[in-house]
């Protein structure tokens, strides 16, 4: 498909890969290790996508910043150790059809791919290595380098790195943070229904319910730009 150079930006956890089990197990252990009450699963899941310190601040709002930072550090340690021992396919597999979406998009000479994720750089690099995605993404934006979502900093950097105009870019994600971030950057947005925020949180956005529907929506979006 011809037309202007396009950029498709993906959130990772809850959009490309299903890391729910990994996140919940690691988070429960984090709070146990610091002798703090473990939050409800739903509270954890609805904060995924935020930077870790901001997520911890939401989960334990009465604690001070030192506690939030200690929780974030411990979670990173546990997450890294768990990935090393459990393996990628046990707890962070691709959602059905999402690998095929990436494969189709990367074949298009006019389409570039990027990530905008609450993961750390180490966490994203590990996911890319585990799933054999080296070279798929022309820009990889992570929480280490930016303010937390929904601040548009990650997307603005992806646009700058790829040289794509915001009106020719789209953000794909599963949370209201992703959608707000995309809109703040002046980009189109598509929400996926299979992630960590309920559909009621995404109601003002285009929502797809399968990878096939996502690919159809992206093809229509690209045709409009051509």
FIKOLZA-1660 file (N, C-alpha, C; in steps of 0.1 Angstrom, whole numbers, plus 5000, padded with zeros to 4 digits):
% residues 226
   i   px   py   pz ch aa at
   1 5008 4988 5000  A  X  N
   1 5000 5000 5000  A  X CA
   1 5009 5012 5000  A  X  C
   2 5006 5022 4991  A  X  N
   2 5014 5034 4990  A  X CA
   2 5008 5045 4998  A  X  C
   3 5013 5057 4996  A  X  N
   3 5008 5068 5004  A  X CA
   3 5019 5074 5013  A  X  C
   4 5015 5083 5022  A  X  N
   4 5025 5089 5031  A  X CA
   4 5031 5078 5040  A  X  C
   5 5043 5081 5046  A  X  N
   5 5049 5073 5056  A  X CA
   5 5040 5073 5068  A  X  C
   6 5037 5061 5073  A  X  N
   6 5028 5059 5084  A  X CA
   6 5036 5053 5096  A  X  C
   7 5030 5055 5108  A  X  N
   7 5036 5050 5120  A  X CA
   7 5025 5043 5128  A  X  C
   8 5026 5030 5131  A  X  N
   8 5017 5023 5140  A  X CA
   8 5024 5020 5153  A  X  C
   9 5019 5026 5164  A  X  N
   9 5025 5024 5177  A  X CA
   9 5017 5015 5185  A  X  C
  10 5024 5005 5192  A  X  N
  10 5017 4995 5200  A  X CA
  10 5021 4997 5215  A  X  C
  11 5011 4996 5223  A  X  N
  11 5014 4993 5237  A  X CA
  11 5018 4978 5237  A  X  C
  12 5024 4973 5248  A  X  N
  12 5028 4959 5248  A  X CA
  12 5020 4951 5257  A  X  C
  13 5021 4953 5271  A  X  N
  13 5013 4944 5280  A  X CA
  13 4998 4947 5279  A  X  C
  14 4991 4936 5276  A  X  N
  14 4976 4938 5274  A  X CA
  14 4972 4941 5260  A  X  C
  15 4982 4944 5251  A  X  N
  15 4978 4946 5237  A  X CA
  15 4985 4936 5228  A  X  C
  16 4998 4935 5229  A  X  N
  16 5005 4925 5221  A  X CA
  16 5006 4912 5228  A  X  C
  17 5010 4913 5241  A  X  N
  17 5013 4900 5249  A  X CA
  17 5004 4900 5261  A  X  C
  18 5000 4888 5265  A  X  N
  18 4992 4886 5277  A  X CA
  18 5001 4883 5289  A  X  C
  19 5005 4893 5296  A  X  N
  19 5014 4891 5308  A  X CA
  19 5007 4893 5321  A  X  C
  20 4994 4891 5321  A  X  N
  20 4986 4893 5333  A  X CA
  20 4991 4884 5344  A  X  C
  21 4992 4871 5342  A  X  N
  21 4996 4862 5352  A  X CA
  21 5010 4866 5358  A  X  C
  22 5019 4869 5349  A  X  N
  22 5033 4873 5354  A  X CA
  22 5032 4885 5362  A  X  C
  23 5025 4895 5358  A  X  N
  23 5024 4908 5365  A  X CA
  23 5017 4906 5379  A  X  C
  24 5006 4898 5380  A  X  N
  24 5000 4896 5393  A  X CA
  24 5008 4889 5402  A  X  C
  25 5014 4878 5398  A  X  N
  25 5023 4870 5407  A  X CA
  25 5034 4878 5412  A  X  C
  26 5041 4886 5403  A  X  N
  26 5052 4894 5408  A  X CA
  26 5048 4905 5417  A  X  C
  27 5036 4911 5414  A  X  N
  27 5031 4922 5422  A  X CA
  27 5028 4917 5436  A  X  C
  28 5021 4906 5437  A  X  N
  28 5017 4900 5450  A  X CA
  28 5030 4898 5459  A  X  C
  29 5040 4892 5452  A  X  N
  29 5052 4889 5460  A  X CA
  29 5059 4902 5464  A  X  C
  30 5059 4912 5456  A  X  N
  30 5065 4925 5459  A  X CA
  30 5059 4931 5472  A  X  C
  31 5046 4931 5473  A  X  N
  31 5039 4936 5485  A  X CA
  31 5042 4927 5497  A  X  C
  32 5042 4914 5495  A  X  N
  32 5045 4905 5506  A  X CA
  32 5059 4908 5511  A  X  C
  33 5069 4910 5502  A  X  N
  33 5083 4912 5506  A  X CA
  33 5084 4924 5514  A  X  C
  34 5076 4935 5511  A  X  N
  34 5078 4947 5518  A  X CA
  34 5067 4948 5530  A  X  C
  35 5061 4937 5533  A  X  N
  35 5052 4936 5544  A  X CA
  35 5040 4946 5543  A  X  C
  36 5035 4947 5531  A  X  N
  36 5024 4956 5529  A  X CA
  36 5012 4948 5524  A  X  C
  37 5000 4953 5527  A  X  N
  37 4988 4945 5522  A  X CA
  37 4988 4944 5507  A  X  C
  38 4985 4933 5502  A  X  N
  38 4984 4931 5487  A  X CA
  38 4972 4937 5481  A  X  C
  39 4973 4945 5471  A  X  N
  39 4961 4951 5465  A  X CA
  39 4953 4941 5458  A  X  C
  40 4940 4944 5455  A  X  N
  40 4931 4936 5447  A  X CA
  40 4937 4935 5433  A  X  C
  41 4935 4923 5427  A  X  N
  41 4940 4921 5413  A  X CA
  41 4934 4932 5404  A  X  C
  42 4922 4935 5405  A  X  N
  42 4916 4945 5396  A  X CA
  42 4923 4959 5397  A  X  C
  43 4926 4962 5409  A  X  N
  43 4933 4975 5411  A  X CA
  43 4947 4975 5404  A  X  C
  44 4954 4964 5405  A  X  N
  44 4967 4962 5398  A  X CA
  44 4965 4963 5383  A  X  C
  45 4955 4956 5378  A  X  N
  45 4954 4955 5364  A  X CA
  45 4950 4968 5358  A  X  C
  46 4941 4976 5365  A  X  N
  46 4937 4989 5360  A  X CA
  46 4948 4999 5360  A  X  C
  47 4959 4996 5367  A  X  N
  47 4970 5006 5367  A  X CA
  47 4981 5002 5357  A  X  C
  48 4980 4990 5351  A  X  N
  48 4991 4986 5342  A  X CA
  48 4991 4996 5330  A  X  C
  49 5003 5000 5326  A  X  N
  49 5006 5010 5316  A  X CA
  49 5012 5022 5322  A  X  C
  50 5009 5025 5335  A  X  N
  50 5015 5036 5341  A  X CA
  50 5030 5032 5344  A  X  C
  51 5038 5042 5347  A  X  N
  51 5051 5039 5352  A  X CA
  51 5050 5033 5365  A  X  C
  52 5060 5025 5369  A  X  N
  52 5059 5018 5382  A  X CA
  52 5057 5027 5394  A  X  C
  53 5065 5037 5396  A  X  N
  53 5063 5046 5407  A  X CA
  53 5049 5051 5408  A  X  C
  54 5043 5055 5396  A  X  N
  54 5030 5061 5396  A  X CA
  54 5020 5050 5399  A  X  C
  55 5022 5038 5394  A  X  N
  55 5013 5027 5397  A  X CA
  55 5013 5024 5412  A  X  C
  56 5025 5024 5418  A  X  N
  56 5026 5021 5432  A  X CA
  56 5019 5032 5440  A  X  C
  57 5020 5044 5436  A  X  N
  57 5014 5056 5443  A  X CA
  57 4999 5054 5442  A  X  C
  58 4993 5049 5432  A  X  N
  58 4979 5046 5431  A  X CA
  58 4975 5035 5440  A  X  C
  59 4983 5025 5441  A  X  N
  59 4980 5013 5449  A  X CA
  59 4981 5015 5464  A  X  C
  60 4991 5024 5468  A  X  N
  60 4992 5027 5482  A  X CA
  60 4994 5042 5484  A  X  C
  61 4983 5049 5482  A  X  N
  61 4983 5064 5481  A  X CA
  61 4988 5070 5495  A  X  C
  62 4986 5063 5506  A  X  N
  62 4990 5069 5519  A  X CA
  62 5005 5067 5522  A  X  C
  63 5012 5060 5514  A  X  N
  63 5026 5058 5516  A  X CA
  63 5034 5069 5509  A  X  C
  64 5046 5071 5514  A  X  N
  64 5054 5082 5508  A  X CA
  64 5062 5077 5496  A  X  C
  65 5069 5087 5489  A  X  N
  65 5075 5084 5477  A  X CA
  65 5086 5073 5478  A  X  C
  66 5093 5073 5490  A  X  N
  66 5103 5063 5492  A  X CA
  66 5098 5049 5492  A  X  C
  67 5086 5047 5497  A  X  N
  67 5079 5034 5497  A  X CA
  67 5075 5030 5482  A  X  C
  68 5070 5040 5475  A  X  N
  68 5066 5037 5461  A  X CA
  68 5079 5033 5453  A  X  C
  69 5090 5040 5455  A  X  N
  69 5102 5037 5448  A  X CA
  69 5107 5023 5452  A  X  C
  70 5106 5020 5465  A  X  N
  70 5111 5006 5469  A  X CA
  70 5102 4995 5463  A  X  C
  71 5089 4998 5463  A  X  N
  71 5080 4988 5456  A  X CA
  71 5084 4986 5441  A  X  C
  72 5086 4997 5435  A  X  N
  72 5090 4996 5420  A  X CA
  72 5103 4989 5418  A  X  C
  73 5113 4991 5426  A  X  N
  73 5125 4984 5425  A  X CA
  73 5124 4969 5427  A  X  C
  74 5116 4966 5438  A  X  N
  74 5115 4952 5441  A  X CA
  74 5107 4945 5430  A  X  C
  75 5097 4951 5425  A  X  N
  75 5089 4945 5414  A  X CA
  75 5098 4942 5402  A  X  C
  76 5106 4952 5398  A  X  N
  76 5115 4949 5387  A  X CA
  76 5124 4937 5390  A  X  C
  77 5129 4936 5402  A  X  N
  77 5138 4925 5405  A  X CA
  77 5131 4912 5404  A  X  C
  78 5119 4911 5409  A  X  N
  78 5111 4899 5409  A  X CA
  78 5106 4895 5395  A  X  C
  79 5103 4906 5387  A  X  N
  79 5098 4903 5374  A  X CA
  79 5109 4898 5365  A  X  C
  80 5121 4903 5366  A  X  N
  80 5132 4899 5359  A  X CA
  80 5136 4884 5362  A  X  C
  81 5136 4881 5375  A  X  N
  81 5139 4868 5380  A  X CA
  81 5129 4858 5375  A  X  C
  82 5116 4862 5375  A  X  N
  82 5106 4852 5371  A  X CA
  82 5106 4850 5356  A  X  C
  83 5108 4860 5348  A  X  N
  83 5110 4858 5334  A  X CA
  83 5121 4848 5331  A  X  C
  84 5132 4849 5338  A  X  N
  84 5144 4841 5336  A  X CA
  84 5141 4826 5339  A  X  C
  85 5132 4823 5349  A  X  N
  85 5130 4810 5353  A  X CA
  85 5118 4803 5347  A  X  C
  86 5107 4811 5344  A  X  N
  86 5095 4806 5339  A  X CA
  86 5095 4805 5324  A  X  C
  87 5100 4815 5317  A  X  N
  87 5100 4815 5302  A  X CA
  87 5089 4823 5296  A  X  C
  88 5091 4827 5284  A  X  N
  88 5082 4836 5277  A  X CA
  88 5068 4831 5275  A  X  C
  89 5067 4818 5270  A  X  N
  89 5054 4814 5265  A  X CA
  89 5045 4809 5277  A  X  C
  90 5051 4807 5288  A  X  N
  90 5042 4803 5300  A  X CA
  90 5034 4815 5305  A  X  C
  91 5039 4827 5305  A  X  N
  91 5032 4838 5311  A  X CA
  91 5031 4850 5303  A  X  C
  92 5038 4852 5292  A  X  N
  92 5037 4864 5283  A  X CA
  92 5036 4860 5268  A  X  C
  93 5026 4852 5265  A  X  N
  93 5024 4848 5251  A  X CA
  93 5017 4859 5243  A  X  C
  94 5019 4859 5230  A  X  N
  94 5011 4868 5221  A  X CA
  94 4997 4865 5223  A  X  C
  95 4989 4876 5222  A  X  N
  95 4974 4874 5221  A  X CA
  95 4972 4868 5207  A  X  C
  96 4961 4860 5206  A  X  N
  96 4958 4853 5193  A  X CA
  96 4958 4863 5181  A  X  C
  97 4966 4860 5171  A  X  N
  97 4966 4868 5159  A  X CA
  97 4975 4880 5159  A  X  C
  98 4980 4884 5171  A  X  N
  98 4988 4897 5171  A  X CA
  98 5002 4896 5165  A  X  C
  99 5008 4884 5166  A  X  N
  99 5020 4882 5158  A  X CA
  99 5018 4884 5143  A  X  C
 100 5007 4879 5138  A  X  N
 100 5004 4880 5124  A  X CA
 100 5001 4894 5120  A  X  C
 101 4995 4902 5129  A  X  N
 101 4994 4917 5126  A  X CA
 101 5007 4923 5124  A  X  C
 102 5017 4921 5133  A  X  N
 102 5030 4926 5132  A  X CA
 102 5036 4922 5119  A  X  C
 103 5035 4909 5115  A  X  N
 103 5041 4904 5103  A  X CA
 103 5035 4911 5091  A  X  C
 104 5022 4913 5091  A  X  N
 104 5016 4920 5079  A  X CA
 104 5020 4934 5078  A  X  C
 105 5021 4941 5089  A  X  N
 105 5024 4955 5088  A  X CA
 105 5039 4958 5084  A  X  C
 106 5048 4949 5089  A  X  N
 106 5062 4951 5086  A  X CA
 106 5065 4948 5071  A  X  C
 107 5056 4942 5064  A  X  N
 107 5058 4939 5050  A  X CA
 107 5055 4952 5041  A  X  C
 108 5048 4962 5047  A  X  N
 108 5045 4974 5040  A  X CA
 108 5056 4984 5041  A  X  C
 109 5061 4987 5029  A  X  N
 109 5073 4996 5029  A  X CA
 109 5070 5010 5034  A  X  C
 110 5057 5014 5034  A  X  N
 110 5053 5027 5039  A  X CA
 110 5049 5028 5053  A  X  C
 111 5050 5016 5060  A  X  N
 111 5045 5016 5074  A  X CA
 111 5057 5012 5084  A  X  C
 112 5058 5021 5094  A  X  N
 112 5068 5019 5104  A  X CA
 112 5061 5014 5117  A  X  C
 113 5068 5007 5125  A  X  N
 113 5062 5002 5138  A  X CA
 113 5070 5008 5150  A  X  C
 114 5063 5010 5161  A  X  N
 114 5070 5014 5173  A  X CA
 114 5062 5009 5185  A  X  C
 115 5069 5010 5197  A  X  N
 115 5062 5006 5209  A  X CA
 115 5062 5018 5218  A  X  C
 116 5052 5019 5227  A  X  N
 116 5051 5029 5237  A  X CA
 116 5045 5022 5249  A  X  C
 117 5054 5018 5259  A  X  N
 117 5051 5009 5269  A  X CA
 117 5055 5013 5283  A  X  C
 118 5048 5009 5293  A  X  N
 118 5051 5011 5306  A  X CA
 118 5062 5002 5311  A  X  C
 119 5067 4993 5303  A  X  N
 119 5078 4985 5306  A  X CA
 119 5091 4993 5307  A  X  C
 120 5101 4987 5315  A  X  N
 120 5114 4993 5315  A  X CA
 120 5121 4989 5302  A  X  C
 121 5132 4995 5299  A  X  N
 121 5140 4992 5287  A  X CA
 121 5145 4977 5288  A  X  C
 122 5149 4973 5300  A  X  N
 122 5153 4959 5301  A  X CA
 122 5142 4950 5299  A  X  C
 123 5130 4953 5304  A  X  N
 123 5118 4944 5302  A  X CA
 123 5114 4944 5287  A  X  C
 124 5114 4955 5280  A  X  N
 124 5111 4955 5266  A  X CA
 124 5121 4947 5258  A  X  C
 125 5134 4949 5261  A  X  N
 125 5144 4942 5254  A  X CA
 125 5143 4927 5256  A  X  C
 126 5139 4923 5268  A  X  N
 126 5138 4909 5271  A  X CA
 126 5126 4903 5263  A  X  C
 127 5115 4910 5262  A  X  N
 127 5103 4906 5254  A  X CA
 127 5107 4905 5240  A  X  C
 128 5114 4915 5234  A  X  N
 128 5118 4914 5220  A  X CA
 128 5127 4903 5217  A  X  C
 129 5136 4900 5226  A  X  N
 129 5145 4889 5224  A  X CA
 129 5138 4875 5225  A  X  C
 130 5129 4874 5235  A  X  N
 130 5122 4862 5237  A  X CA
 130 5113 4858 5225  A  X  C
 131 5107 4868 5219  A  X  N
 131 5097 4866 5208  A  X CA
 131 5104 4868 5194  A  X  C
 132 5117 4870 5194  A  X  N
 132 5123 4871 5181  A  X CA
 132 5119 4883 5173  A  X  C
 133 5118 4895 5179  A  X  N
 133 5112 4907 5173  A  X CA
 133 5123 4917 5170  A  X  C
 134 5135 4913 5170  A  X  N
 134 5146 4923 5166  A  X CA
 134 5144 4928 5152  A  X  C
 135 5144 4941 5151  A  X  N
 135 5142 4948 5138  A  X CA
 135 5128 4951 5134  A  X  C
 136 5118 4947 5142  A  X  N
 136 5104 4949 5139  A  X CA
 136 5101 4964 5142  A  X  C
 137 5106 4970 5152  A  X  N
 137 5102 4983 5157  A  X CA
 137 5113 4994 5154  A  X  C
 138 5109 5004 5146  A  X  N
 138 5118 5015 5143  A  X CA
 138 5120 5025 5155  A  X  C
 139 5111 5024 5164  A  X  N
 139 5113 5032 5176  A  X CA
 139 5107 5024 5188  A  X  C
 140 5114 5024 5199  A  X  N
 140 5110 5017 5211  A  X CA
 140 5110 5027 5223  A  X  C
 141 5099 5031 5227  A  X  N
 141 5098 5041 5238  A  X CA
 141 5093 5033 5251  A  X  C
 142 5100 5036 5262  A  X  N
 142 5097 5029 5275  A  X CA
 142 5096 5039 5286  A  X  C
 143 5091 5033 5297  A  X  N
 143 5088 5042 5309  A  X CA
 143 5101 5048 5315  A  X  C
 144 5113 5041 5313  A  X  N
 144 5125 5046 5319  A  X CA
 144 5128 5061 5314  A  X  C
 145 5124 5064 5302  A  X  N
 145 5129 5076 5296  A  X CA
 145 5119 5087 5295  A  X  C
 146 5107 5085 5300  A  X  N
 146 5096 5095 5298  A  X CA
 146 5087 5096 5311  A  X  C
 147 5079 5107 5311  A  X  N
 147 5069 5108 5321  A  X CA
 147 5059 5096 5319  A  X  C
 148 5051 5093 5329  A  X  N
 148 5042 5082 5328  A  X CA
 148 5031 5085 5318  A  X  C
 149 5025 5075 5311  A  X  N
 149 5013 5077 5304  A  X CA
 149 5002 5083 5314  A  X  C
 150 4993 5091 5309  A  X  N
 150 4990 5095 5295  A  X CA
 150 4998 5107 5289  A  X  C
 151 5009 5111 5296  A  X  N
 151 5017 5122 5290  A  X CA
 151 5021 5117 5276  A  X  C
 152 5021 5126 5266  A  X  N
 152 5024 5121 5252  A  X CA
 152 5039 5120 5249  A  X  C
 153 5048 5122 5258  A  X  N
 153 5062 5123 5256  A  X CA
 153 5067 5111 5247  A  X  C
 154 5063 5099 5251  A  X  N
 154 5067 5087 5243  A  X CA
 154 5063 5088 5229  A  X  C
 155 5051 5092 5226  A  X  N
 155 5047 5093 5212  A  X CA
 155 5053 5104 5205  A  X  C
 156 5055 5115 5211  A  X  N
 156 5062 5126 5205  A  X CA
 156 5077 5122 5201  A  X  C
 157 5083 5114 5209  A  X  N
 157 5097 5110 5206  A  X CA
 157 5096 5100 5195  A  X  C
 158 5086 5091 5194  A  X  N
 158 5085 5081 5183  A  X CA
 158 5083 5088 5170  A  X  C
 159 5075 5099 5170  A  X  N
 159 5072 5106 5158  A  X CA
 159 5085 5113 5154  A  X  C
 160 5092 5119 5163  A  X  N
 160 5105 5126 5160  A  X CA
 160 5115 5116 5154  A  X  C
 161 5117 5104 5160  A  X  N
 161 5127 5095 5156  A  X CA
 161 5124 5089 5142  A  X  C
 162 5111 5088 5139  A  X  N
 162 5107 5082 5126  A  X CA
 162 5105 5092 5115  A  X  C
 163 5103 5104 5119  A  X  N
 163 5100 5115 5109  A  X CA
 163 5086 5114 5104  A  X  C
 164 5077 5108 5111  A  X  N
 164 5063 5107 5106  A  X CA
 164 5055 5118 5113  A  X  C
 165 5046 5124 5105  A  X  N
 165 5037 5134 5111  A  X CA
 165 5026 5128 5119  A  X  C
 166 5021 5135 5130  A  X  N
 166 5011 5129 5139  A  X CA
 166 4999 5125 5132  A  X  C
 167 4995 5132 5121  A  X  N
 167 4982 5129 5114  A  X CA
 167 4983 5116 5106  A  X  C
 168 4996 5111 5105  A  X  N
 168 4998 5098 5098  A  X CA
 168 5002 5087 5107  A  X  C
 169 4999 5089 5120  A  X  N
 169 5003 5079 5130  A  X CA
 169 4991 5075 5138  A  X  C
 170 4992 5063 5144  A  X  N
 170 4980 5057 5152  A  X CA
 170 4986 5050 5164  A  X  C
 171 4979 5051 5175  A  X  N
 171 4982 5044 5187  A  X CA
 171 4973 5033 5190  A  X  C
 172 4978 5021 5192  A  X  N
 172 4970 5009 5195  A  X CA
 172 4973 5005 5210  A  X  C
 173 4962 5004 5218  A  X  N
 173 4964 5000 5232  A  X CA
 173 4952 4995 5238  A  X  C
 174 4953 4991 5251  A  X  N
 174 4942 4984 5258  A  X CA
 174 4937 4992 5270  A  X  C
 175 4943 5004 5272  A  X  N
 175 4939 5012 5284  A  X CA
 175 4935 5026 5280  A  X  C
 176 4928 5032 5290  A  X  N
 176 4924 5046 5288  A  X CA
 176 4937 5055 5288  A  X  C
 177 4947 5050 5294  A  X  N
 177 4960 5058 5294  A  X CA
 177 4966 5058 5280  A  X  C
 178 4965 5047 5273  A  X  N
 178 4970 5047 5259  A  X CA
 178 4962 5056 5250  A  X  C
 179 4949 5055 5252  A  X  N
 179 4940 5063 5243  A  X CA
 179 4942 5078 5246  A  X  C
 180 4943 5082 5258  A  X  N
 180 4945 5096 5262  A  X CA
 180 4959 5101 5257  A  X  C
 181 4969 5092 5258  A  X  N
 181 4982 5096 5253  A  X CA
 181 4982 5098 5238  A  X  C
 182 4976 5089 5230  A  X  N
 182 4975 5091 5216  A  X CA
 182 4968 5104 5212  A  X  C
 183 4957 5107 5218  A  X  N
 183 4950 5119 5215  A  X CA
 183 4958 5131 5219  A  X  C
 184 4965 5131 5230  A  X  N
 184 4973 5142 5234  A  X CA
 184 4984 5145 5224  A  X  C
 185 4989 5134 5217  A  X  N
 185 4999 5136 5207  A  X CA
 185 4994 5139 5193  A  X  C
 186 4981 5140 5192  A  X  N
 186 4975 5144 5179  A  X CA
 186 4973 5132 5170  A  X  C
 187 4974 5120 5175  A  X  N
 187 4973 5107 5167  A  X CA
 187 4959 5101 5167  A  X  C
 188 4957 5093 5157  A  X  N
 188 4945 5084 5158  A  X CA
 188 4947 5073 5168  A  X  C
 189 4936 5067 5173  A  X  N
 189 4937 5057 5183  A  X CA
 189 4927 5045 5180  A  X  C
 190 4932 5033 5184  A  X  N
 190 4923 5022 5183  A  X CA
 190 4925 5014 5197  A  X  C
 191 4914 5011 5203  A  X  N
 191 4915 5003 5216  A  X CA
 191 4912 4989 5213  A  X  C
 192 4919 4980 5220  A  X  N
 192 4916 4965 5219  A  X CA
 192 4908 4961 5231  A  X  C
 193 4899 4952 5229  A  X  N
 193 4890 4948 5240  A  X CA
 193 4895 4937 5249  A  X  C
 194 4907 4931 5246  A  X  N
 194 4911 4920 5253  A  X CA
 194 4921 4923 5265  A  X  C
 195 4924 4936 5267  A  X  N
 195 4934 4939 5277  A  X CA
 195 4929 4941 5291  A  X  C
 196 4935 4951 5298  A  X  N
 196 4933 4952 5312  A  X CA
 196 4923 4963 5317  A  X  C
 197 4919 4971 5308  A  X  N
 197 4908 4981 5311  A  X CA
 197 4895 4976 5306  A  X  C
 198 4884 4977 5313  A  X  N
 198 4871 4973 5308  A  X CA
 198 4867 4982 5296  A  X  C
 199 4858 4977 5288  A  X  N
 199 4854 4984 5276  A  X CA
 199 4847 4997 5280  A  X  C
 200 4841 4998 5292  A  X  N
 200 4835 5010 5296  A  X CA
 200 4845 5022 5297  A  X  C
 201 4858 5018 5300  A  X  N
 201 4868 5029 5301  A  X CA
 201 4873 5033 5287  A  X  C
 202 4869 5026 5277  A  X  N
 202 4874 5029 5263  A  X CA
 202 4863 5033 5254  A  X  C
 203 4851 5036 5259  A  X  N
 203 4839 5038 5251  A  X CA
 203 4840 5049 5241  A  X  C
 204 4848 5059 5243  A  X  N
 204 4849 5070 5234  A  X CA
 204 4859 5068 5222  A  X  C
 205 4864 5056 5221  A  X  N
 205 4874 5052 5211  A  X CA
 205 4868 5041 5202  A  X  C
 206 4875 5040 5190  A  X  N
 206 4872 5028 5182  A  X CA
 206 4877 5016 5189  A  X  C
 207 4869 5006 5190  A  X  N
 207 4873 4994 5198  A  X CA
 207 4872 4982 5188  A  X  C
 208 4882 4973 5189  A  X  N
 208 4882 4961 5181  A  X CA
 208 4883 4949 5191  A  X  C
 209 4877 4938 5186  A  X  N
 209 4875 4926 5195  A  X CA
 209 4884 4915 5191  A  X  C
 210 4892 4916 5180  A  X  N
 210 4901 4905 5176  A  X CA
 210 4912 4911 5168  A  X  C
 211 4923 4903 5167  A  X  N
 211 4934 4907 5158  A  X CA
 211 4929 4909 5144  A  X  C
 212 4920 4901 5139  A  X  N
 212 4916 4902 5126  A  X CA
 212 4908 4916 5124  A  X  C
 213 4900 4919 5134  A  X  N
 213 4893 4932 5133  A  X CA
 213 4903 4944 5134  A  X  C
 214 4913 4942 5141  A  X  N
 214 4923 4953 5142  A  X CA
 214 4930 4955 5129  A  X  C
 215 4934 4944 5122  A  X  N
 215 4940 4945 5109  A  X CA
 215 4931 4951 5099  A  X  C
 216 4918 4948 5099  A  X  N
 216 4908 4954 5090  A  X CA
 216 4907 4969 5093  A  X  C
 217 4907 4973 5106  A  X  N
 217 4906 4987 5109  A  X CA
 217 4919 4995 5105  A  X  C
 218 4930 4988 5106  A  X  N
 218 4943 4995 5102  A  X CA
 218 4943 4996 5087  A  X  C
 219 4939 4986 5080  A  X  N
 219 4938 4987 5065  A  X CA
 219 4929 4999 5061  A  X  C
 220 4918 5000 5067  A  X  N
 220 4909 5011 5064  A  X CA
 220 4915 5025 5067  A  X  C
 221 4922 5026 5078  A  X  N
 221 4929 5038 5082  A  X CA
 221 4940 5041 5072  A  X  C
 222 4947 5032 5068  A  X  N
 222 4958 5034 5058  A  X CA
 222 4952 5038 5044  A  X  C
 223 4941 5032 5040  A  X  N
 223 4935 5036 5028  A  X CA
 223 4930 5050 5028  A  X  C
 224 4926 5055 5039  A  X  N
 224 4921 5069 5040  A  X CA
 224 4933 5079 5039  A  X  C
 225 4945 5074 5043  A  X  N
 225 4956 5083 5042  A  X CA
 225 4963 5083 5028  A  X  C
 226 4960 5072 5021  A  X  N
 226 4967 5071 5008  A  X CA
 226 4962 5082 4998  A  X  C
% end
